[in-house]
């Protein structure tokens, strides 16, 4: 979908202020509320805006450990990738998963309470994934930048 300057400006505002009212958004974009709402609905129905979420503070929720996990797969096929993807989607601790190039085949971002919680996930879920031959874990020491707006 082609985006004009106003669409990009709207998306930039929404990335940082997802709860902004239509009236306030329209004012910031120098539009009247009706055309602003039409543009917003078009971006939503086209899938450019895929949803709205709240950004939560992990440590305050007791989720103090972030782990980046690399998975190596024994054979590469659409079927094995689909099976692994389904299993990862069912694990709420896995907050992002990517098929990647390089040494690993999948890279996961995992958020858990502590090392004991990660050990449980590792032995009960990750090591039991179909076609996975190797699991490597890197523990985040400190978050420098997280969940940033997309560069529009």
Buried (B, 14 or more C-beta within 10 A) or exposed (E): EEBEEBBEBBBBBBBEEEEBEEEBBBBBBEBEBEEBBEBBEEBEEEEEBEEEEEEEEBEEEEBBBBBBBBBBBEEEEEEBBEBBEEBBEEBEBBBEBEBEEEEBBBBBBBBBBEEEBBEEBBEEBBEEBEBBEEBEEEEBEEEEEEEEEEEE
